């Protein structure tokens, strides 16, 4: 069982920045794809960004140009740099990893609130 530990969430004003981190207990084999999802009240969980072990990235249209996903394979850690935050970015953010054989693991989630 892969364990995921998330950090970096919190309260930020509109236009501000936050950096989320997620460290997994697994190897790069168990973290072939790492990513971030989010869920707002009353909405389904949605993809924010993903990154493969080779560095290929994918972003939701709503965050393109504002968010940057990166990873440090040596540390089994994925980051999400969030800039120019908007109130609509408010959500619980979840870290996710998918292994090379397709098994998925989730973090416990952390709140990001964008408000003045």
Beta strands, then each sheet from edge to edge (+ up, - down):
strand 1: 4-7
strand 2: 10-12
strand 3: 18-24
strand 4: 33-39
strand 5: 46-52
strand 6: 57-59
strand 7: 67-72
strand 8: 77-82
strand 9: 91-98
strand 10: 104-106
strand 11: 110-114
sheet 1: 1+ 3- 8+ 7-
sheet 2: 2+ 11+ 9- 4+ 5- 6+
sheet 3: 2+ 11+ 9- 10+
end
